[in-house]
């Protein structure tokens, strides 16, 4: 937000120490001043980033003036001070000086804490070791003692808080059996060519409704995994490079079939029969699974994971972690598909041709080359090989002209090998 330096100054009993001092003080105490612009006649604008938790009190010139007063300990004019009483307080928080000291990692006295909090309009009452904070209506971000500790640390100065190691956990956390089982199912399915997907928890219909839905099609919690998985399978098949491409997916997710029930399930979906994988499940997880739904060549099955038995009680998940796998975001831009057919000497391995095409195609090649046709006439000295390539960029939509230039490089590369483009 944009604030005028002189407009902020008018709330103070005396002059401010300068825009540089004010900006640096705000920055040191958890505000971000993105830009200061000189207007002339000693005035400036300050572009101050106000975080959401302070939107209720610091988005106005008076609110920012109160913050400047707190961090620089400069008095405001009497009519602009926050006066909090027990009757006007929005909320009360009970705590002790030890609570704040332990949370911040600095030893504070009750007097120290009261002094910091009173600078932001919080009334503090101390009775022996017990302290009560009366929160002004302007400060909607102060609700628990941890909030008070953060406010004390902020005014004390984060740069003055010493670094310290977190306390050791008294007991080692235990892995939930469902967590172990879910990872064993993931490893099992991925090793057999399945891809994990994540569906939407919110849907247009269901049993458990959302009190304030983001949209009409997200007004309920899902009752099953099958509906979304079936639609997603059909979409993926439609966008595959070849109609016969095998598409196999799975999801491990929670569903809400009744108001009082939450169930964790596994859903499998493929355009190939799931019977072989079900037979393997029987051996690996000691489970008998029923028939698979077949809807026009889409095979889908959904079962509770409670049917499966953990393969072993070993909780070490390191075997399921491949550190060499690096995340690569999926491009949101469309791809362009090209086919190329070549005549090569009989006996030429398709893999050797793939290497040459891939090298010439360069970084825009997203999928392929995939061999989809191979034919040699009896007695012929040449073999026909046909490949499909998919080009895609992670930064923009490619043009046909760009891909044509790449394909021209491919044509020249294969011709240099003595192969003919059909």
N, C-alpha and C positions, 0 to 999 in steps of 0.2 A: 504494500500500500504506500501511497505517496503522502508524506507529511511535510508541512512547512515548518522550518526551524523557528521562525519568529512566532508562529501561531502556537507552537509548543511552549515557547518562553513566556507567553503572557499568563500562563497558569502559575508561575513561580513568584515567590516573594522578592526575588532578586534576579539579576541577569544570569544566563547560563554561561558556562565556561568556554563555549566555542563548539562549532558543529563537529570538529574532529574528535574532541574529548567525549562529546555525547555519543557519537557513532561508535567509538571504540568501547565505551562502557557498555552499550547495548550488546555489542558483539561478544564481549567477555562474559555476559550474563545471559546467554542462550537466545539472543535474538540475532537475526541476520540482516545487516544493512547492505543491500546489493549495490546501491549507487547513491552518491551525493552530488547534486548539481547546483552550481552557483547561479543565483538569480540577479544579483546586484543589490546595492544598498544594504549589504550585510546579511541578506536573507539567502536561504538555501532550501532545496527540497531533498528529503531523504526517502529513498525507496526501501522500506522496511518489510521484511517477510514475517508475517504474523502466522504462527502455527495454529492449527485448528483448536488445540486445547485452550488457547488464549483469545479465541475469537470473541468470546462474550464480554471481555473487559478491555482489550488492548487495541481494538480496531478503530477507535476514535482518537482525535487529538488529545482529549482529556485523559483517555486511557493510557496513551503512550507517555503523556506527561507524568502520570502517576508512576509509570515504570521507570522513567528517567530519575524521578525523585527517589525511588527505592534504591536503585543501583548506585547513584551518586551521593545519596544522603543529603539532598538539597530540599529545603522546605518549600512546600506549595503554599499558595495563599489559603487562608483558613477555610474559605467556602468550598475549596476543591478537594480537601482531604476526605478520605474515607473514615467515617466514624462508625464503629461497630459496637453495639451493645448486646447484652444477652437477649434482649427482646427483639432486636432487629436481625440477629444472626440467622443466616440461611441454614446452617448445620453446626453441630459440635463434634469435635474429634478428641477422644481421650488418648493420652500418650504419656511418655516420661522422657526426661532428658537422656536416659540410657538408651531408649528406643531410637532416638534420632542419632545419637552418637554411634551406635552400632551399625545403623543403616548407612551412614555417611562414611564412617571410618575415621572420624575426627572427634576428640573429646570436647563436647560442648557443655557448658553449665546451663541451668535453667534460665539464668539471666541472659546469656548469649542468645539462646533460642528465642526467648520473648522479644529481644531487641530486633532480631532479623524479621520475625513474623509481623511485628507491629509496623514495620516499614511498609508492608503491603496491606495494611488495614485489618490484620487478624488480631482480635483481642485474645490475650492469653492470661489464663488464671492458674496459679500454682498453689497447691495445698500439699505441703511436705514434698514427697517425690512424685505425686500425681499432678499432671498438667492437663488443662482443657483448653482447646482452641475454639474460639467462636468465629465462624467463617462468614465474611461479608457476602451479601447477595451477588456482588459483581464477580466473585471468584468461583465460578462453576467447576473449575478444574481441581479444587482442593476438596477431597472427599474421604481420604484415608490417611493414616499416619505416614505412609510412604510418600504421599504427595507433599506433606509438610517437610519431610526429610529432604526431598528434592528441592523444595523452595529454599530451605536453609542452606543447602549445598550451593545452590545457584547464587545466592547473595553473598555467601562466604567466598565463593570463587572456585569454580571447578578446577582451575589450574593449581589451586593450593591443596586440593584433596590428594593425599598420597595414594599411590597404587598399592594394592594388597591382593594376595591370593584369596580366592573364594574358599570358604570353609569346606572341609572334606565331608562328603555325604556320609551320614552315620551308617547307612545300610546300602549295599549295592542294589540298584534297581533290578527287578526281576522282569524278564521278557514274558509277555502274555503268550500263552500257547497259540492263540489265533495269529499272533504276529509271526511266530516261527513257522506255523503251517502255511500262512499266506506266502512267505518268502520261498518255502519249499515248492509250493504250487507254481509260483512265478518261474523259478529256475527250471522246473520240469517242463513247463509249456514253452518257454522261450527256446530251450534246447531242441524242441521239436517243431520249430518254425512258426510259432504263434507270436503275435504282437500284442502287447498290453495296451489297452485304451482306457480312457476315463470318461464316463458319461456324466450328464447333468443330474444333480440331485433334485433340482426344481423342475417341475413339469406342469402342463396345463390342466391335468386331471389327477385325482388321487383321493386319499382318505384323510390325510393330515394336511390341513390348510395352513398357509402362511398368513400371519396377522397383517403384515404390511408388505405384500409382494412387490418386487421390483417391476414386474410386468404381468399382464394377464396370462401369458403362457408359462409363467414361473410361480403360480399361485399355490402349488401343492408339492409335497414331498413324494418322490417316486415310489410306486408299490412293487416294481419289478425292474430287472435289468434288460429283459428280453426285447421290449418295444424299441428302445433306443438302439440296442445292438443290432436288431434286424435291419432298421433303416440305415444305420452306419455301414453295415456289411454290403447292402445293395449299392450305396453310394461309392464305396471303395472299389467294388467290382466294375462299376460303370466307368471309373476313371483309371483302371488298370491298362497297361499297354496292350495286353492281349486278352480276349474274352475267356480263354482257358487258364489264365494266371490264377494260381492258388492263393486265396486270401483267407487267412486264419487269424482270428482275434480272440482275446479274452478280457474280461473285466472282473476284478474283485471289488465289490462295493456293497454299501449298506442300502437296504430298502426298508420301507415303512408300510407294511401291508395293513396294519390296523393302528388305531390311535395309541395303543399301549404296547406295540410290538416294533422292535428294530432288529432286523435280521441281516447277517453278513452272508453274501452269496457269491458263487462263481458262475459266470456265464460264458459259454463257449459259442463261437459262431464261425462258420466256414462255408465256402461253396463246394467243399469236398466232404464226403461222408466222414462223420466223427467216430464211427465204430472202432477203428484201429486205436485211437487215443483213449477211448473208454476202456478198451481191453488192457491197455498199459496202466491205466489208473487202478484197475483191480489188483494188479501185482504190486505197484509202487505204494499205494495209499490204503490198501485193504478195503476197497469200497466197491459195491455193486451199484451201477447206474442203469437207469431204465432206457426207454426208447428215446430217440432224438427226433424233435420236430423237424419235418421237411416241408418247407413252403416254397414250391417252385424252384427247387435246387438250392435253397438256402437252409443250411442245417444249423439249428440253434438249440442249446440246452442250458437250463438254469437250475442250479442245485444249491442248497445250503452248504457252507464249508464244514458245518458240524458233522457231515456224513464222512468226511475224510479223517484218517488217523495220521498224526504226526509221524514222519518216517523214522525219526530218532529223537531222543531228548537232548541232543547236542544244541546248545544255544549260540554257538559261534557261527556268526553269519558271514564271516570273511570268505568262505568258498563261493558265496553268491555275489561278491563284489568284484567287478572287473575294473581295475584302476586305469586300464588303457583305453577304456571307452570314454570319449569326450562328447559332451552334449553339443549338438548342432541343431539350431532352430529350423523348423520346417518352413520353407518359403511360402508366402501367402500369394505369390504371383503365379499366373498361369504358365504352363509349359508349352513348348512347341515340339511336335513329334515329326521325325524324318526317318525314312527308310532308305537303305542303300543296298543294291545288289551288285555283286562282283563275280567276275570269272577269274578263277585262280587255277594254277596247275593242280591236276588231280593228285590227291594225297596231302595237300596243304592242310595243316591243322587249323581249325577255326579259331582256336585260342591265339595263334600267332597273328591272325588278321584282327582280332579284337584288340590286341595290344597296339597295333599300328593305328587303328581308328581312334582309340581312346587318347593316344598321345597327340594326334593331330587335332582332335576335337577341342581339347583345352578345358579350362575350368567351368565353362558354361554347360558342359555335359553333366546332367543330373542323374540319368539312368541309362543303362546300356553300355556298349552295344549288346543287344540280345539277338542271338541267332534264331530265326524263326522259319527258315527254309534252307534246305540243302539238297542238291540234286546233281547227279552225274549220269549222263547218258552212257549206256553200255558201249565200251570201247573208246569213249571220248577221252581226250587228254586234258580237259578242263572240267572244273566243278563249279557249279553256281551256288553262291552263298548269299543269303539275304539277311540283313541286320536291321534292327529298329533302335533308334536313338531318341532320347528325350532331353531337350535343352530347357534350362530354367535358371533364373537369377534370383538371388536373395534380396536384391536391392531395388529391382524395377521390373516392369513388364518388357519382355524382349520383343523386338520387331522381326518380321520375316526377313528384312534386309540383313540384320545382324546375323541371323542363323544361316542365311544363304552364304555369307562370307565364311562362316565357320565350315560349312559343308564344302565350300570350294577348296579350303585347306585340306580337308579330308580327301577329296577327289585327287588333288595333286600328290598327296602323300602315298596313296595306294597305287597311283600310276607310276610313281618312282620305284615301287616294288615290282613293277611289271604286271600288275593286275589290271584288268579292264573293268570299267564301270558300265554296267548294262543300262 
